[in-house]
Amino acid sequence: MSFIVDCQSHIFPRAYAELLTRNSNALRATGGDGVYLIDYDGAQRFRLDLDDYSPARKLRDMDRAGVDMSVISVNIPTPDMLEPELAEMGARVCNDAIAELCALHPDRFVGIASLPLNDAGAAIAELKRAVHELDLRGVFLPSHINGAPVDEGRFEPIYARAAELGVPLVLHPTVPIWGSAVSDHSMIPMLGFMVDTSIAMLRLILSGIMERHPQLLVLHPHCGGVLPYVMGRVVEQTEVKRRGRDHIRQSPRETYRRVYFDLVSPDDLAVDFAYRFAGADKLLFGSDHPWVTIDAILRHVRSLDCSGEEMAKILGGNARELFGIG
């Protein structure tokens, strides 16, 4: 029987939720007693109920689905969206909560670090603490950093240190800065999230960051968003029309082959396309729990027409290697 690792699973510490209510910039949080409303400058509002994120519920749902281990992170909004005086505090609160939960259940959880990415020096210091003191295994990277593109030069030292430490960048959607253009009909979580992570991933490639740091590991969520589907067009633009090549030497397709994908998609066709595009060695099962039920995604992953050896890699083997799970 395969060892199953859920590579995208979220918690939300009460202390972090309360800290969000102290923030007074464009991101606002109101509420209390475990239920909050998170407002992204009017473009999107999410109801946050801490009961949904309870570790007890997560463990029950993991057991019910047969998941052996989950790679846990704190869901959006990320600390970089907070006022500067709260960002570093928010990251520490998140990481301490993750580390405490992993220490309580070392055979069920490993953790991903949240960082105050808007301040490279503070982010690197917290990354070192998270890796060396808290034993966290990756960096949660939102699709933009408080409105700034992920390839802005001031962030590259963070990526360099992550590459040096061998911890992957785990891309994750956040409300796009252009979210108001698709806020009608709930299109931000439907489509905006997938497009924004694809833009972020393409920026990491076309900026040359991936080439300058060949050891940098990246996990692109949700079957790669829309980027695998349009990669042929990207390659035609860069390799035939010679556009967008100012910072790269190799084809974006070749660089993208280094990237891992999680299979958080409620669609057999999307999961099958990711398998055909990237191959079994680059795919990881993930559920996005508690936003999505674990069983729902497992059914789609298990629908893949692949060998038993490949399925074992997808369900857990690749995640164990990427996140150093023994």
N, C-alpha and C positions, 0 to 999 in steps of 0.2 A: 504493500500500500504506500502511495506517495506521501511524503512529508509536505504538508501544504502551508505556504506562507502567504498571508495577505499583505501585499506591499503598500497598500494605501488604506489606512484606517485612522480615524481621527478621535481625539479627545478635546475637551475644552475645560480648562481649570477654572473653578469659581473665582479664584483670586485674579485671574486675567480678565474675566468678564467684568468684575467690579472695577478693575483698573481702567477698562474701556470707558466706563461711565464718567471718569474724570477727564477724559479727552475733550478738547473744545475746538479742534480744527474742523475740517470738512467731514471727517468721520465722526459720527455721533452714536452713542449707545445710551439707551434709557431702560429703566426697569430695575428689577431686583428680585430677591428670593428665588433665584434660579431661572427666571424667565426674562429675556431681554429683547429689545428691538434694535437691530444694527442698521443704521442709515448711512449709505454711501453717497453723501452729498445729494440726496434726492433721486439719484439714478436707479438705485436698487435698495430694497429693504428686506432684511431677513429676520425671521423670528428665531431666537436662540433659546432653546429649552435644555438646560443642563442635564435633565433626566435622560434625554436622548443619548448623551455622551457618557453615561455612567460606566465605570469599569466593570461593574457587576453585570450590566446588560451586555456589554461587549463580550465578556467571557462566556456568558450563556449563549449568545448568538454564534460565537466561534465554535463552541462545543456542538451546538445543534448542526452546524454546517460541516463539521469535521476539520476545522482549521486548527493547525497545531500552533502557529505563531503569527503575530501581527506586528507589522512595522508601523508604529504609531507616531502621529504628529498632531500639533495643535492646528485646528482649522482656521481659515481666514476670519477676521482681518489680521494681517501680519503686523508685527511691532513697528516696522518701518513707516506705517501709515499714521502712527501716533505723533504727538508733539515731541520734539527732541528730548525733553526732560523725562518723558515717559517711555520712550522707545527701548532704551537699554534695560530699564526696570522690567518692562513687559517681556523682553526676551528671556531674562533671567527667571522670571516667574514661570514662563512656559517650560523652559528647559529643566528647572528644578522639579516641576510637577511630572514631566515625562520621566525623568530619572528616578523619581520616587516610585512611580508605578512599575517601571522596569525592575527595580530592586525588589519590590514586593512579589513580582511574578516573573522571575528571570527566565523561566522556561516557556513563557507565553508572549512576552513583549520585548522588542528592541525599539529604540527611539530615534527620531529625527529632530535636529536642532532648529529652532527659530532664532533669527539673528536681527539685530538692529542695523539692517543693511544700508540704511541711509547714511551711516557713519562708518566708513571702511575700517578705521582704527578700532572702534568699539566692536564692530562685527568680527574682526579677526581675533580680538582678545576673547570674545565670548565663544567663538568657534574653538579656540584652543582649550578653553575651560570645558566646553561641552564634550569634546573628544577625549581629552586627557583625564579630566576629573569625573565626568558624568557618564562616560562610555557611550555617547550618542554616535550614530552611525551615518549621518548624512546631513545635508543642508536643505531646508525648505526654501525654495526659490519661487516667489510669486511671479506672475507674468509681466509685471512692471513693478518698479520699486518706488512707491509713493509718487507715481506719475512719470518717473524717469525710465527710459528704456534700459533693459538689463545689460546692454553692451556699452553703456556710458563708461568712459575711461576710468572714472573714480572707483568703479566696482571691480576692476580687473584684479587688483591685489587680493581680493577675497577669493576669487576663482583660483588664482595661483596658489594660495594657501590650501584651499580644498584639494587641489590636485596633488600638492606636496603631501598632504595627510592621507590621501587615498579615499576620501569620503565623497560620495556622489552628490551632485546637485539634483534635488528632486523638484522638478517643475510642478507648479500647481496653479490653477486658475485663481484670479481675483477679478473683481469688477473692473472692466476695462476703462481707461480714461475716456474712451469714446463711447462709453456705455449708454449715454443718453440717446444716441442715434438708434439704438436697438432696444430701448427700455420698454417699448410697447409690447403687449402680448407675451410678456415674460420671456422675451428672446435673449436676454443676457445669459441666463443659465442654459437655455436651449442651444444657442449658437455662439454668443459672444465669448463665453469661456473657451470654447474649442478654438476659435479664431485667435484669441489673444495669446494662448500658450503657443500656438503655431508661429505667430509673429515673434514671440520671445525666442523660440528655438532657432528660427531662421536668423535672427539677429546674432545669436551666439556663433552661428556658422559663418555668415557673410562678413561679420566684423573681424574675423580671423582669430577670435578668442579660442575656438576649438583647435585651430592649427597651432597657435602659439603655445598651447598647453596640451600636448598630445596625451598626457596621462589623465586629463580631466574626464571624469565620469558623469554622465547625465542620464536621468530617467525622464522621459517625456510621457505624460499621463494620457489616459483616454484614447488609446490606440494611435497616439500622435496627433490628435485633433484632426485638422484638415491637411496638415503638411504632407503626409505620405501621398495623398491623393493628387496634390498639385506639384509634387517633386519633379515630375517630368517637365513641367513648364519652367520651374526654377532652373533646371539644368539647361534647357534650351536657351533661356535668357542669358545665363552666365557663360555657357560653353560655345554657343553658336553666335549670339548677338554680342557677346563679350560685355554684358552689362553687370554691374554690381560686383566686379572682380577686383576692386581697388585694394582689398585687404586679404585676399585669398589666392592660393596657388593651385589647389586641387578642386575637383568637382564637388559641389555641395552634396551630391549623392554619396560620394566616397566618405566625406566627413560624417554624414548622417548615419552611415553604417556602424559607427562606434556607439550610437545612442541606443539605450534600452527603452522599451515601451511597456507601460502597464496596460492591461486589457479591461479597464473599467469602461465597458460599453454594453448597453442592453440590446445588442444586435449581433446575430450570428454573422451577417455579412461583413460588418466592420471588423469583428474579431478575425474572421477568415482572411480579410484583406491585409490586416496587420501581420498575420502569420506568413502570407505569401510575400509581403513586402520586406519584412525584416528577418524572418527565419526564427526557428524555435529558440536559438541561443540568446536572442535579445528580447524575449517576451517574459513578462512576469504577471502572475495573477494578482489582481487587486480588486477591492470591492467598493471603496469610498464609503464604508460604514461610518456613521449610521445613516448617511444620506440615501444609501441604497442597501437593500438586503444582500447579505453575503451569498445566499443560495441563488439569487437571481443571476448574478454574474458568473458564478460557478457553472451554472447550466450552459451558458453561452460558451465559456471556455472549453467545457467538456464536449461541446458539439464539434470541435475541430477534428478534421480528418488527418490525424498525425499518428506517429508511432507511440508506443507506450513509453519509450525512452524520452522522446521529445516532450510528451505530456508531463512526465516527472520533472523535467527541467522547468517547464512553464509554471507548474503548480508550486514549485518550491526550490528546485535546485539552483536556478539562476539567482533568485533572491538571496539564498544562503551565501552564494559566492559574492554578490554585489555588496551585501550589508555585513559580511563577516559573521554569519550566524553559524555556530558550531553544530 
